[in-house]
Amino acid sequence: MALVQRLINVKFQLSAGKAPFPGGSNTVDLAGLRVTARILKALSPSMGMAELKIYGMTLSLMNQLATLGMAYQVVPGNTVTVTAGDTEAGMATVFVGTVIQAWSDFSHAPDVAFLVQAQTLGVESVVNVPATSVKGQGDVGQMMKGFADQMGCSFENNGVTAKLSNPYFSGSPRSQAEACAKAAGVLWTVDNKTLAMWPNGKSRGGAPLLVAKPEMQGYPTFTAYGLKVKTILMPALRFGDPIQVRSSLEPANGEWLTFSMDYELESQVPGGRWHTVIETWSSKFPNQPPVPQQ
C-alpha cells in the first residue's frame, strides 16, 4: 500500500461588516498546516460541533481571528469550513459551522496553536425571524425548506410527506425547524450546510455504504442501541446514511442506521489519528437511539 499525505484545510469567512483580511478578502484559506480536528455530528438537537488546533499560523492572522465568536449573537455569520482528505483521493468537506470561540495558545511556545470551537447553526440558533404559521394543513416539507432557506442551507427531503394542522412556530430558524420536526415526528439535522430530514425509524437515504476491512479498525462493538464501528475517514459516508457492516464477528453483519459520528483527524503528524467512530442502531434492538421522539 502506497503512502499518502493526509491533509486538513481550514477556511475562515468573516461576516459582512467585519474588517477584511489583508488584501481585502473576507475569507482566508489555510492549507498544508499541522491541524488536529475533533468533530462530532449528531441528530438534532445536538447537531454538530468542532474543536480545532491549528499550528504554524502567523501572529497577525491569529490576532485578527481571535476576535471571532466573542459577539456572535450581535455579529452573525463568522464561519469555519473544514475539509479533509489525502493526495490521492482528494478533499471532502467534513464540517461547516459558526465560530463560537477562537484564541491563541502560547502555553507551549514555541509550539503555538490556534484553538477554535465551532458549532453547527450557532448563529441560526439565536437570531429571531418572523413566525411561521399556516391556516389549515401545513406541509412539513415546504415549511422545513423555508427554514433551510432562512439558514442559508440547501434542503434534502428523504421521503417525509407529513402535514400538520394549523401549525405555528416562532423564534430562531433553528428553533422553528426543531419544533416543526418534533411535531411531525421526523428526524432532521444540518450537515455541511444541508438541512436533511427523513422519517423516524429510517435512514437519510441512499444505498448502504460497505464498512469492512481494511477501512474498519478493530472489531465492531455492541451497544444498547446497536453497533459502534471505528473506521478510517470515509468521505463518501454522510451523516444519517445507512452502513452495511461486514466482519468476522457475524452477529454484527448487516445493515445499520447511523445516529452519531465522531471524527478524530490529524494532518502533518507522523502516525496521526485519522478515523471516525460511527454509532448505529437497528429496529432489532429493544432500545431506541437517543434522538428526539414525538
N, C-alpha and C positions, 0 to 999 in steps of 0.2 A: 504493500500500500504506500503510495507516494505521500510525502509530507506536504501539507498545505499550510498557508499562513492564514490564521483566523483574525478577523478584523471586526472592530466595533466602531462605527461612525456616529457622531452626535451632532445634531443641528439645533441651534437655538434660534427662535424667532421672536422678535420684540413686537409688542402691541403698538397700535397707532398712537402717536404722541410721545413715544419714548425716544430719547436721543439715539440716533443711529450709531452703528458700529463704524470704525474708521473706514472711509471710502464711501459712506453714505448709505450703506445697505442696512436693512432691518433684520438680516439673517447672517449667521456665521456657521460655517461647516468645519467641524473638527474631524480630521481623518488621520489614520496611521498612528494614533497615540495609544499609550497604555491606558486601558479602561477596564474597570470592574463594574459589572451591572448585576443587580438583583431585581428581577421583575416578577410581580405577582399578578395573575389575572384570574378573576372570579366572576360569578354571576352577580347581577345587581341584588342587593345594594352595595356590595363590596367594590365591584368594578375592578380597576387595575391601579397599581402603584409601582413606582420605580425608585431605586436608590442607586446613584452612580458615584463612582470615584474616577476622576479624570486627572491623569498626570501629564506633565510636560506643557501646560498652558503658560502663556506669557502673563506676567504680573498685571499688565494693563488690562488684558481681557478678563482676568479673574476679578479685578476690581470693578469692572463695569457690570459683569454678570452677577456679582454678589448682591446687587440690589434687587435682583429679580425675586418675585414671590413675596416680598415683605408687605406689599399692599395689594395683593391680588384681588381683594374684594373691591378695591377702588379702581385699579388699573388692570382691566382684564386682558387676556389674550397672549401673555408671555408663555410660549410653548417650547417643549423639547421633543425631538424626534430621535429615536434610537434605531439604527439599522445594524444588522449583524450578518456575517457570512464568512466566506473564505475566497481565496484567489481562484478557485476552480468553479464552485457552484454559484458565485455571485452573492449579492447582498439582498436582504429582505427586511422590511420594517417589522420590528418586534414591539415597539411601544411608541405611542403619541400621547402626551398629556400636558397638563398645566404645571409650571414650576411653582412649587409651594415654598421651598427654601433652597438657597444656594449660597455657599460660603467657602472660603479658602481655609485649609487646614495646614498650618505651618508647624504643628507639634512634632513632626518627624523630619524637619528640614535637615538636609537639602531635598529629601524625598517629599515634595509638596504635592498634595492632592486637592482638587476642587470637588467639593461634595454637593450633590444635587438630590433633592427629594421632589418627586413629581407625582401627580395624581390624575387619573383619567377623569375628565369633566370637572376639574377643580373649580373653574370659574362658573361653568354652567350649572353648578350646584348651588350658587349663592346669588346670582343675579335674578331679579324678578322680571317676568314678561307678562303680557296680558293673559288673563284667564282663558281657558278653553272650555266652551260649552256647546252642546248640540241638543236641539229640541227634537225629541223622538229617538230614533235609533241612530247611534253613532258608530261608524265603522272603526274598529280598533286599528286596523292597518293604516287608514287615512290619518287618524289622529297621531299615531306614532311617527308617521312620515313627517307630519307637521312639526313635531318636537325635534326630529332629526334635523330638519331644515333650520330651525332656530339655533341648534347647537353647531351648525356648520358641518354636519356629518352626512355621509351617504346613507341610504336606507336599504335594508335587506329583510324582506318578509319571507319566512320559510314555512308557509302553509297555515298561517293564522287567519281565520275567517270570522272571528268572534265579533259581536256587536254588543254595545252597552245602551241601556235605556236612560235617556236624558242625562248623559254624563256631564260633570262639571269638575274641572281641575284648575288649581291656582298655585302660584308660587314660581319657583325657578323652572326652566325647561326640564331639568333632570327630575325634579320632584314631581312634575306633572306626568312625565313618562313613567316614573316609578308607580304612581298611583293608578294610572291607566292600565299598565301591565298587571298589577296586582288585582285590580277589579276584574280583569278579563281572565285571570288565572294562567297567564302565559309567562315564559321565560324571556329575558332580554339582557343584552349587555351592549357596551360600546367598545369595540376592539379596533384599534388603529384607525380611528375616525369613521368607522362604520357602525351604525346602530342596527343590530341584528336581533330579531325575535323569532321564537319558534314555540310550538305547543308544548305544554308541560308533559314530561314523560317521553319526549322525543329529542332528537339531536338537531343541531343547527342545519344540517343537511349535507348532501354530498355522499359519495361512496366512502366507506370506512378506509382510513389510511392504515396500511400494514405497519405494525410495530413488531419487529423481530430482530434477531441478531443480523448484522453487527450493530445496528442502531441502538438496541436495548442494552443497557448497562446493568449487569447483575440479573436478578430474578424478580418477577412481579411479587408484590406483597398484598395480601388481602386485608381489607378494612371493613368497618361496619357498614359501609355503603357499597363497596365493590372492590376495585383494584387500584393499586398505586404502582405506576411504572416509571422507571427512570431511563431516559434516552439521551443520546447526543442531540444537539439542536436540530430540529426537523422543520425548516422554514415553511414547508408545504402544509403543516398542521395548523389550522386556525382554531382559535378558542371556540369550544362548543361542538366541534366536529366529532364524529364517532371514530373509534380506532378498532382495528382488527388485530388482536394480540396472538402471536404465535410463539410458544415457549415449550420447553420440555416439561414444565410444570403444567400438565394437561388441564386441570380444572380452571386455569387462567385463560385458556384459549377461547376465542370467540369475540363477539362484538361488545364494546363498552362505550358508554357515553361520557364525555369529559365534562367536568364541572369546575376544575381548578388546574392552573398551570403555573409552575414556579420555575423561573429561569435563573440559572447562575452561570454567568459568562465572564470570561477574562480574555482580553486581547493583549498581544505583545508580552505575554508571560509564558515562559517555557513550562509546558505541562499544565497550563492553566485550566480552570474549570470551563466546561462547555456542554452543559446538559440542561435538561428540562425534566422536572418531576411532574407527572401527569396524574391527577386523581380522577377516578371514574366511578360510575355507578351503573347498576343494572336492575331492571324490574324483578330479577330473580332473587334479589336480596330483600329482607324484611324491612330494612330501614331506608327511608328516602334521604337523598343528599341534603345538606344544609343549605337549601335555597328557599326563597320566599314562596309560601303557598297562599292560595286564595283564602 
